[in-house]
Structure formats: C-alpha cells, structure tokens
C-alpha cells in the first residue's frame, strides 16, 4: 500500500472517531442555551453571544435580542428578528442575544393532532404525546392556522426595568387564516429558573416576513414534528450584568405573567 | 511535496480544526453532569453511564454509584469508589452511575485561606473569593486537615426508598490529622433541582484508600485551586426510572437534610 493511501485511511478513521467518538454528541441531540430565563426576567438584556456563534449550535429555536429588542425565531438555520409590530427580517451575523435556545432539528417522531380552539387546549393534547416530561423537546409545526396572536416588546434603554414591568409595552398582532411555522420548545420542570418550564412557542409566517412570541392561537388538524433532546448545555455570560445579578429569588409568577403577556 | 506529506498536513489541520473549531468548547471550561440531584433524591439510583464514558468528560468531580452504593470521588482522571465505612478503590471502567458531575480541572486562580473550625466557616470565607455566584466552580484543596468527618451510604435493594430516608443508614467516619484532597463543586442557585446549589465536597486521603461525602471538617491554612466553569452540560437518562419520576416537587428541604447527613 502506498504511504499516501495509508495516510488517507488514517485521516478518515480519525475524522470518524472525532465526529462519532464516545465523548461527542450530535448537535441534533442537544439543546444549547445562552444565559438563563431568570436573568432575562431580572433585566439582563445585553449578552455577548452573536448570531454567528448561536447558529453554530443549531438552526432551530427561539430567544430575543440585545436591549430586549423584539423576538427571535430560528428556523432552517436562519435567525429572524421580529420587532415590535411583528415585522421579521433575518438578523445580521453580528447581532447579539441576551437569551436564546437552539438545536439542530432532527425529527424523531410525528404527532397528528386534532384541531384546538386555544394554545392551552393544544398544549394539553400535545403533552400527552411526549414520551416523558423529563426531557427537552423541539417541536415544529408547519401549516395554516385559523388565527395566531403574537407579541413583541420594543427595545429598551438603560436603566433597564424588570421584564414583568415591560409587558404593558408589548405590541400585539393577530394573524388570521395564516400560513406559517410554530417553533416550540418543551423544557422539563426541573430547569425552572434556567429556561421556561413547559411549552414556549414563537411563530413565523410562511413568507418569513412576520411573527412573534405566541400569546394564543387556534390550531387546525396539524402534524407536529418532535425532536427529543437528552442533552442540555447552558453557556453562561462571563461578564456584564449577569455576573452581579441576584439569581436566587423564585421568579415563577413573573415568568407566567410575561409568557402570557398579562401585565402584573 | 510528496502526496503522503500533503496528506499528513491536511490530517493535522483537520484535527486542529475539529478540536479547536468555533462550536467546540475545551472540556476544562465545562461541567458535565449525568441525571439530576432531584432524581437521586426521588430514588432513581440506577443509571446507564459507565465510568469509561464519564471520565471522557473530565477527570475531576463527584457523584455516586448504581444502587446508591457509596460515594464517588474523581481525582486526577481516576474515579474512586468509596463504600460505607470509608474504604476507597478505583472503580472499574464498566461501573455505572445514577448521578455524577465532572470537569477537566484547569486551575484559573488560587485562593489562600485562613484556618477554619468548620466546613460552614470555611465555605463562608471561600465564597467571598469566587468572582460571581452565578457560575460553576471546581475547587481542589490538597493538604493536611485537623479532622474530616465523612459519610457513605450502603448500596440499596429494590424497591428503592427516597434518599432522605436512607440518611439514617449512612456510615460516618472521622479522619484526624489527615493528609488528602478535598474535591469541591460550587453550583449557582438557579440550578436548584438539577445539582446541589452552593458547595458540595467529597474527600479522598492522600494515599487514595479512604474518603467519602464531607459532612464537616476543620481546615488549616490552605491553598484552594479554583476552576471557573461557564458551560454546564446535563445528560439525561434516556430510559429507566428517570423518565417516569415526578420531578416537579421542590425537594430543597430533603436535599439539605441529605447533604448535612441529618435524618428527617
């Protein structure tokens, strides 16, 4: 065997080992998250993670942008920036986030779901189809929806107020008979304080020009694509407001009012 | 240039890229954890992660073994199995854990600490030296200690009882004027339910033949080596008791009694 051939065989074997070795995990099996939901609730609205870095960890997910400027919806490897009013544009590669969670979406299973009159009713059916509540799930639903009500909060100026106080500034948009994609995450109860326990949904229209954080919606008969994620990586900010913020209080009630869009 | 030489250059470049690429993180900057502390408190005493797999994620840390058989102390790349009574031996590569957390220890900083009469007094001083409570830290202290009181719980049989009920079966050992290593982790408050908030200490004698979970100790003037960890990866069991266990209750008071070794 020529030396070049032997080298190439060794090269290929090394690459396979590095990519599939026991210490590695396929990106598609892991939820990657930057910062924590409680830090966001506490007013840590500026982070140091760029879209370029975030998208290295996955092309499907949700979050927000620095200064809490609107909502982030990540679909098919593109991070869309939804500003107050609902307009969506692809975010530049150097835009930064204070909070986001992404994965590489790999469909593990599909769930065929009956129509539901509300997000709460839809979630109640969907959770029955998840193998265990003690895992993470990325959920993708492409379809036509009777209506979707979304919100986005406008960017803030310093000094930042807590998130629960800003819900009254949210801009709500209702899309009717709309084609689009629901981007959802399920997080288990035990990550309370780190991510949003239960379902968290963002929406993007099929033409990728509008969307937001879903407050409520009606859903027809749809197919939900589900990706179970058994690894969860949190990257914590190394500097800035995060390091000095009091992250010991239980902010569950603040979170509920923020997620549902009801001012406290 | 000969083809073999070109191939080797390409091989080396590929390896460097894969090991240092933008999506990768040095193992030394990340705490890797298997399962959650609340699952352990709830009686999930059997996991599927072998020592071989665990040690791929780091050679410094702590945990326990399947059936809750004693305590795990990981130092210098070796996972030691401390059984009830305090005897330590290297665990076989195929031994499994239901809960463990490890990192590759890289000393970021050292803290020179004054003598302390108790673990609580020592912890109170040590926390003042940490840059932020909102990160993870691995802490290594090699030295001679006036005394260290440790415990280990004997392996259990099914049906498993909750951990807080088993504290009365713990075997406590007191080491006096003992040379050894304190292996510590600091976890931030926001991972309550996932890991132990605050400090968690295990101990191993210098000859690596004895140790356990530290209940209390006195500490002379020591140097603490500190490794700040800004990434935290949790690997969740894919099957077994974990998936069906109710992980919604707040088990903080159970955890406190278990960590301090006081029966409820």
Interface residues (C-beta under 8 A of the other chain):
Chain A: X2 X3 X4 X6 X7 X8 X10 X11 X14 X15 X18 X19 X22 X23 X27 X30 X36 X38 X39 X53 X56 X57 X131 X132 X133 X134 X135 X136 X188 X189 X190 X191 X192 X193 X194 X230 X231 X232 X233 X234 X235 X236 X237 X238 X242 X243 X244 X245 X247 X248
Chain B: X2 X3 X4 X6 X7 X8 X10 X11 X14 X15 X18 X19 X22 X23 X27 X30 X36 X38 X39 X52 X53 X56 X57 X131 X132 X133 X134 X135 X136 X188 X189 X190 X191 X192 X193 X194 X230 X231 X232 X233 X234 X235 X236 X237 X238 X242 X243 X244 X245 X247 X248
